[in-house]
Amino acid sequence: MKLIVKALAVTLALLSPALSFAQSASGPLTRAQVQNEQARLEQVGYYRPSKQNYPDDIQSAEAKLATLTTVTKATDPAVSAQNSR
């Protein structure tokens, strides 16, 4: 019984660093992707962050952008057709 517990502890200790460094499948963002996202956020009213309201401002702009994207996908047949490819 003690051997199983020790083996499990060693296995978890060896696996935890590998799992903690998991990255997304898409990889790092390119400069163009970041600039595109910034432009889209500015279109929904986000400009420059103030230190006092930064988290609220960016979260609000991201929520507006997500809503706009969802509505566009649902109402625009061209976007729906393009995304289904």
N, CA, C and O atoms as a GROMACS GRO file, in nm:
protein
  340
    1MET      N    1   0.083  -0.119   0.000
    1MET     CA    2   0.000   0.000   0.000
    1MET      C    3   0.087   0.125   0.000
    1MET      O    4   0.061   0.219  -0.074
    2LYS      N    5   0.190   0.126   0.082
    2LYS     CA    6   0.278   0.242   0.088
    2LYS      C    7   0.351   0.260  -0.045
    2LYS      O    8   0.377   0.373  -0.086
    3LEU      N    9   0.383   0.150  -0.110
    3LEU     CA   10   0.452   0.156  -0.238
    3LEU      C   11   0.365   0.223  -0.344
    3LEU      O   12   0.415   0.301  -0.425
    4ILE      N   13   0.236   0.193  -0.344
    4ILE     CA   14   0.143   0.253  -0.440
    4ILE      C   15   0.132   0.403  -0.415
    4ILE      O   16   0.132   0.481  -0.510
    5VAL      N   17   0.123   0.443  -0.291
    5VAL     CA   18   0.112   0.584  -0.257
    5VAL      C   19   0.238   0.658  -0.299
    5VAL      O   20   0.231   0.768  -0.354
    6LYS      N   21   0.354   0.598  -0.274
    6LYS     CA   22   0.480   0.661  -0.313
    6LYS      C   23   0.491   0.670  -0.466
    6LYS      O   24   0.536   0.772  -0.519
    7ALA      N   25   0.451   0.566  -0.535
    7ALA     CA   26   0.456   0.566  -0.681
    7ALA      C   27   0.363   0.673  -0.737
    7ALA      O   28   0.398   0.743  -0.832
    8LEU      N   29   0.247   0.685  -0.680
    8LEU     CA   30   0.152   0.787  -0.723
    8LEU      C   31   0.207   0.927  -0.697
    8LEU      O   32   0.194   1.016  -0.782
    9ALA      N   33   0.267   0.948  -0.582
    9ALA     CA   34   0.325   1.078  -0.549
    9ALA      C   35   0.438   1.114  -0.644
    9ALA      O   36   0.448   1.229  -0.688
   10VAL      N   37   0.523   1.018  -0.676
   10VAL     CA   38   0.634   1.043  -0.769
   10VAL      C   39   0.580   1.074  -0.909
   10VAL      O   40   0.629   1.164  -0.977
   11THR      N   41   0.480   1.000  -0.952
   11THR     CA   42   0.421   1.022  -1.083
   11THR      C   43   0.360   1.162  -1.092
   11THR      O   44   0.380   1.232  -1.191
   12LEU      N   45   0.286   1.202  -0.990
   12LEU     CA   46   0.227   1.335  -0.990
   12LEU      C   47   0.334   1.444  -0.987
   12LEU      O   48   0.319   1.547  -1.053
   13ALA      N   49   0.439   1.421  -0.912
   13ALA     CA   50   0.548   1.519  -0.906
   13ALA      C   51   0.616   1.534  -1.040
   13ALA      O   52   0.658   1.644  -1.077
   14LEU      N   53   0.629   1.425  -1.114
   14LEU     CA   54   0.693   1.431  -1.245
   14LEU      C   55   0.602   1.490  -1.352
   14LEU      O   56   0.651   1.555  -1.444
   15LEU      N   57   0.473   1.470  -1.341
   15LEU     CA   58   0.380   1.520  -1.441
   15LEU      C   59   0.339   1.665  -1.421
   15LEU      O   60   0.304   1.732  -1.518
   16SER      N   61   0.343   1.714  -1.300
   16SER     CA   62   0.294   1.850  -1.274
   16SER      C   63   0.369   1.958  -1.351
   16SER      O   64   0.304   2.050  -1.400
   17PRO      N   65   0.502   1.953  -1.366
   17PRO     CA   66   0.566   2.058  -1.447
   17PRO      C   67   0.525   2.052  -1.594
   17PRO      O   68   0.510   2.156  -1.658
   18ALA      N   69   0.506   1.936  -1.647
   18ALA     CA   70   0.466   1.923  -1.787
   18ALA      C   71   0.326   1.980  -1.808
   18ALA      O   72   0.301   2.044  -1.910
   19LEU      N   73   0.238   1.959  -1.716
   19LEU     CA   74   0.102   2.009  -1.729
   19LEU      C   75   0.093   2.158  -1.704
   19LEU      O   76   0.006   2.225  -1.760
   20SER      N   77   0.181   2.212  -1.621
   20SER     CA   78   0.173   2.355  -1.590
   20SER      C   79   0.222   2.442  -1.704
   20SER      O   80   0.190   2.561  -1.708
   21PHE      N   81   0.298   2.386  -1.798
   21PHE     CA   82   0.348   2.465  -1.910
   21PHE      C   83   0.273   2.437  -2.039
   21PHE      O   84   0.323   2.467  -2.148
   22ALA      N   85   0.154   2.382  -2.029
   22ALA     CA   86   0.075   2.355  -2.149
   22ALA      C   87   0.037   2.486  -2.216
   22ALA      O   88  -0.002   2.582  -2.149
   23GLN      N   89   0.048   2.490  -2.348
   23GLN     CA   90   0.014   2.610  -2.423
   23GLN      C   91  -0.106   2.582  -2.511
   23GLN      O   92  -0.142   2.466  -2.535
   24SER      N   93  -0.166   2.689  -2.559
   24SER     CA   94  -0.279   2.671  -2.648
   24SER      C   95  -0.232   2.615  -2.781
   24SER      O   96  -0.116   2.632  -2.819
   25ALA      N   97  -0.321   2.550  -2.850
   25ALA     CA   98  -0.286   2.485  -2.976
   25ALA      C   99  -0.255   2.588  -3.086
   25ALA      O  100  -0.183   2.557  -3.181
   26SER      N  101  -0.310   2.707  -3.073
   26SER     CA  102  -0.291   2.807  -3.177
   26SER      C  103  -0.155   2.875  -3.171
   26SER      O  104  -0.114   2.940  -3.267
   27GLY      N  105  -0.084   2.861  -3.061
   27GLY     CA  106   0.048   2.922  -3.049
   27GLY      C  107   0.039   3.069  -3.011
   27GLY      O  108  -0.070   3.119  -2.982
   28PRO      N  109   0.151   3.137  -3.012
   28PRO     CA  110   0.152   3.279  -2.974
   28PRO      C  111   0.087   3.366  -3.081
   28PRO      O  112   0.084   3.331  -3.198
   29LEU      N  113   0.035   3.480  -3.038
   29LEU     CA  114  -0.028   3.572  -3.131
   29LEU      C  115   0.077   3.647  -3.211
   29LEU      O  116   0.185   3.677  -3.160
   30THR      N  117   0.044   3.677  -3.335
   30THR     CA  118   0.134   3.758  -3.415
   30THR      C  119   0.104   3.905  -3.389
   30THR      O  120   0.001   3.940  -3.331
   31ARG      N  121   0.194   3.991  -3.433
   31ARG     CA  122   0.175   4.135  -3.416
   31ARG      C  123   0.048   4.180  -3.489
   31ARG      O  124  -0.027   4.263  -3.438
   32ALA      N  125   0.025   4.126  -3.607
   32ALA     CA  126  -0.093   4.163  -3.686
   32ALA      C  127  -0.222   4.123  -3.614
   32ALA      O  128  -0.321   4.196  -3.617
   33GLN      N  129  -0.222   4.007  -3.549
   33GLN     CA  130  -0.340   3.962  -3.475
   33GLN      C  131  -0.368   4.056  -3.358
   33GLN      O  132  -0.484   4.089  -3.331
   34VAL      N  133  -0.265   4.098  -3.288
   34VAL     CA  134  -0.281   4.188  -3.173
   34VAL      C  135  -0.334   4.324  -3.222
   34VAL      O  136  -0.423   4.382  -3.160
   35GLN      N  137  -0.278   4.375  -3.332
   35GLN     CA  138  -0.323   4.502  -3.387
   35GLN      C  139  -0.468   4.493  -3.434
   35GLN      O  140  -0.545   4.588  -3.418
   36ASN      N  141  -0.505   4.381  -3.493
   36ASN     CA  142  -0.643   4.361  -3.538
   36ASN      C  143  -0.738   4.360  -3.418
   36ASN      O  144  -0.844   4.423  -3.423
   37GLU      N  145  -0.701   4.292  -3.313
   37GLU     CA  146  -0.785   4.288  -3.194
   37GLU      C  147  -0.798   4.427  -3.132
   37GLU      O  148  -0.907   4.466  -3.089
   38GLN      N  149  -0.688   4.502  -3.128
   38GLN     CA  150  -0.692   4.638  -3.074
   38GLN      C  151  -0.786   4.726  -3.157
   38GLN      O  152  -0.863   4.803  -3.100
   39ALA      N  153  -0.780   4.714  -3.288
   39ALA     CA  154  -0.867   4.793  -3.376
   39ALA      C  155  -1.013   4.756  -3.353
   39ALA      O  156  -1.100   4.844  -3.351
   40ARG      N  157  -1.041   4.629  -3.338
   40ARG     CA  158  -1.180   4.585  -3.313
   40ARG      C  159  -1.231   4.635  -3.180
   40ARG      O  160  -1.348   4.674  -3.168
   41LEU      N  161  -1.145   4.636  -3.077
   41LEU     CA  162  -1.185   4.688  -2.947
   41LEU      C  163  -1.212   4.838  -2.955
   41LEU      O  164  -1.305   4.888  -2.892
   42GLU      N  165  -1.132   4.910  -3.031
   42GLU     CA  166  -1.153   5.053  -3.047
   42GLU      C  167  -1.284   5.082  -3.119
   42GLU      O  168  -1.348   5.184  -3.093
   43GLN      N  169  -1.326   4.994  -3.209
   43GLN     CA  170  -1.452   5.012  -3.280
   43GLN      C  171  -1.572   5.004  -3.187
   43GLN      O  172  -1.676   5.064  -3.216
   44VAL      N  173  -1.561   4.932  -3.077
   44VAL     CA  174  -1.672   4.921  -2.983
   44VAL      C  175  -1.658   5.016  -2.865
   44VAL      O  176  -1.731   5.005  -2.766
   45GLY      N  177  -1.564   5.111  -2.875
   45GLY     CA  178  -1.557   5.215  -2.774
   45GLY      C  179  -1.440   5.211  -2.679
   45GLY      O  180  -1.434   5.293  -2.588
   46TYR      N  181  -1.349   5.120  -2.695
   46TYR     CA  182  -1.233   5.112  -2.605
   46TYR      C  183  -1.116   5.185  -2.669
   46TYR      O  184  -1.078   5.154  -2.782
   47TYR      N  185  -1.061   5.282  -2.600
   47TYR     CA  186  -0.948   5.356  -2.657
   47TYR      C  187  -0.822   5.335  -2.574
   47TYR      O  188  -0.747   5.241  -2.600
   48ARG      N  189  -0.798   5.417  -2.479
   48ARG     CA  190  -0.677   5.403  -2.398
   48ARG      C  191  -0.718   5.371  -2.254
   48ARG      O  192  -0.810   5.432  -2.200
   49PRO      N  193  -0.650   5.277  -2.195
   49PRO     CA  194  -0.688   5.241  -2.059
   49PRO      C  195  -0.647   5.348  -1.958
   49PRO      O  196  -0.538   5.404  -1.963
   50SER      N  197  -0.737   5.373  -1.867
   50SER     CA  198  -0.699   5.453  -1.751
   50SER      C  199  -0.661   5.353  -1.643
   50SER      O  200  -0.722   5.246  -1.633
   51LYS      N  201  -0.563   5.385  -1.564
   51LYS     CA  202  -0.518   5.291  -1.462
   51LYS      C  203  -0.629   5.259  -1.362
   51LYS      O  204  -0.633   5.149  -1.307
   52GLN      N  205  -0.716   5.355  -1.342
   52GLN     CA  206  -0.821   5.336  -1.243
   52GLN      C  207  -0.931   5.242  -1.292
   52GLN      O  208  -0.983   5.162  -1.214
   53ASN      N  209  -0.967   5.251  -1.419
   53ASN     CA  210  -1.080   5.174  -1.472
   53ASN      C  211  -1.039   5.066  -1.571
   53ASN      O  212  -1.124   5.012  -1.640
   54TYR      N  213  -0.912   5.034  -1.579
   54TYR     CA  214  -0.864   4.942  -1.683
   54TYR      C  215  -0.938   4.809  -1.686
   54TYR      O  216  -0.990   4.773  -1.791
   55PRO      N  217  -0.944   4.735  -1.577
   55PRO     CA  218  -1.009   4.603  -1.589
   55PRO      C  219  -1.155   4.614  -1.634
   55PRO      O  220  -1.201   4.535  -1.717
   56ASP      N  221  -1.226   4.710  -1.578
   56ASP     CA  222  -1.368   4.724  -1.615
   56ASP      C  223  -1.382   4.768  -1.761
   56ASP      O  224  -1.469   4.718  -1.832
   57ASP      N  225  -1.298   4.860  -1.804
   57ASP     CA  226  -1.306   4.910  -1.941
   57ASP      C  227  -1.279   4.801  -2.043
   57ASP      O  228  -1.354   4.786  -2.140
   58ILE      N  229  -1.174   4.726  -2.024
   58ILE     CA  230  -1.138   4.622  -2.122
   58ILE      C  231  -1.240   4.508  -2.120
   58ILE      O  232  -1.274   4.454  -2.225
   59GLN      N  233  -1.289   4.472  -2.003
   59GLN     CA  234  -1.390   4.366  -1.995
   59GLN      C  235  -1.520   4.409  -2.061
   59GLN      O  236  -1.586   4.329  -2.127
   60SER      N  237  -1.557   4.535  -2.044
   60SER     CA  238  -1.677   4.587  -2.107
   60SER      C  239  -1.663   4.586  -2.260
   60SER      O  240  -1.755   4.546  -2.331
   61ALA      N  241  -1.548   4.631  -2.308
   61ALA     CA  242  -1.524   4.632  -2.453
   61ALA      C  243  -1.521   4.491  -2.510
   61ALA      O  244  -1.575   4.467  -2.618
   62GLU      N  245  -1.460   4.397  -2.439
   62GLU     CA  246  -1.456   4.258  -2.486
   62GLU      C  247  -1.596   4.197  -2.489
   62GLU      O  248  -1.629   4.122  -2.580
   63ALA      N  249  -1.678   4.230  -2.389
   63ALA     CA  250  -1.816   4.180  -2.387
   63ALA      C  251  -1.896   4.236  -2.505
   63ALA      O  252  -1.970   4.162  -2.569
   64LYS      N  253  -1.880   4.366  -2.533
   64LYS     CA  254  -1.948   4.426  -2.648
   64LYS      C  255  -1.902   4.361  -2.777
   64LYS      O  256  -1.983   4.333  -2.866
   65LEU      N  257  -1.774   4.338  -2.788
   65LEU     CA  258  -1.718   4.275  -2.909
   65LEU      C  259  -1.770   4.133  -2.925
   65LEU      O  260  -1.803   4.091  -3.036
   66ALA      N  261  -1.777   4.059  -2.816
   66ALA     CA  262  -1.828   3.922  -2.824
   66ALA      C  263  -1.975   3.921  -2.865
   66ALA      O  264  -2.017   3.838  -2.946
   67THR      N  265  -2.053   4.013  -2.810
   67THR     CA  266  -2.194   4.024  -2.848
   67THR      C  267  -2.208   4.062  -2.994
   67THR      O  268  -2.290   4.004  -3.066
   68LEU      N  269  -2.129   4.159  -3.037
   68LEU     CA  270  -2.134   4.202  -3.177
   68LEU      C  271  -2.094   4.089  -3.271
   68LEU      O  272  -2.157   4.070  -3.375
   69THR      N  273  -1.992   4.014  -3.235
   69THR     CA  274  -1.947   3.902  -3.317
   69THR      C  275  -2.054   3.793  -3.324
   69THR      O  276  -2.077   3.737  -3.431
   70THR      N  277  -2.118   3.764  -3.212
   70THR     CA  278  -2.223   3.663  -3.208
   70THR      C  279  -2.342   3.706  -3.294
   70THR      O  280  -2.396   3.625  -3.369
   71VAL      N  281  -2.382   3.832  -3.282
   71VAL     CA  282  -2.495   3.883  -3.360
   71VAL      C  283  -2.460   3.881  -3.509
   71VAL      O  284  -2.544   3.844  -3.591
   72THR      N  285  -2.338   3.921  -3.544
   72THR     CA  286  -2.297   3.922  -3.684
   72THR      C  287  -2.298   3.781  -3.742
   72THR      O  288  -2.345   3.761  -3.854
   73LYS      N  289  -2.248   3.685  -3.668
   73LYS     CA  290  -2.246   3.547  -3.717
   73LYS      C  291  -2.388   3.493  -3.733
   73LYS      O  292  -2.414   3.416  -3.825
   74ALA      N  293  -2.478   3.533  -3.645
   74ALA     CA  294  -2.614   3.481  -3.649
   74ALA      C  295  -2.698   3.546  -3.759
   74ALA      O  296  -2.788   3.481  -3.814
   75THR      N  297  -2.670   3.672  -3.793
   75THR     CA  298  -2.755   3.743  -3.887
   75THR      C  299  -2.698   3.757  -4.027
   75THR      O  300  -2.773   3.787  -4.120
   76ASP      N  301  -2.569   3.738  -4.044
   76ASP     CA  302  -2.506   3.757  -4.175
   76ASP      C  303  -2.479   3.621  -4.239
   76ASP      O  304  -2.391   3.548  -4.194
   77PRO      N  305  -2.553   3.586  -4.344
   77PRO     CA  306  -2.533   3.456  -4.408
   77PRO      C  307  -2.394   3.438  -4.466
   77PRO      O  308  -2.344   3.325  -4.471
   78ALA      N  309  -2.332   3.545  -4.511
   78ALA     CA  310  -2.196   3.535  -4.567
   78ALA      C  311  -2.097   3.493  -4.460
   78ALA      O  312  -2.010   3.410  -4.485
   79VAL      N  313  -2.111   3.550  -4.342
   79VAL     CA  314  -2.021   3.513  -4.232
   79VAL      C  315  -2.045   3.369  -4.191
   79VAL      O  316  -1.950   3.294  -4.167
   80SER      N  317  -2.173   3.329  -4.183
   80SER     CA  318  -2.206   3.192  -4.146
   80SER      C  319  -2.150   3.093  -4.247
   80SER      O  320  -2.095   2.989  -4.210
   81ALA      N  321  -2.163   3.126  -4.376
   81ALA     CA  322  -2.114   3.037  -4.480
   81ALA      C  323  -1.961   3.028  -4.478
   81ALA      O  324  -1.904   2.922  -4.500
   82GLN      N  325  -1.897   3.141  -4.451
   82GLN     CA  326  -1.751   3.143  -4.446
   82GLN      C  327  -1.699   3.061  -4.329
   82GLN      O  328  -1.599   2.992  -4.342
   83ASN      N  329  -1.767   3.069  -4.215
   83ASN     CA  330  -1.722   2.996  -4.097
   83ASN      C  331  -1.751   2.847  -4.106
   83ASN      O  332  -1.690   2.768  -4.033
   84SER      N  333  -1.842   2.806  -4.194
   84SER     CA  334  -1.875   2.664  -4.202
   84SER      C  335  -1.780   2.588  -4.294
   84SER      O  336  -1.791   2.465  -4.305
   85ARG      N  337  -1.688   2.655  -4.359
   85ARG     CA  338  -1.592   2.588  -4.448
   85ARG      C  339  -1.489   2.512  -4.374
   85ARG      O  340  -1.402   2.451  -4.435
   0.00000   0.00000   0.00000
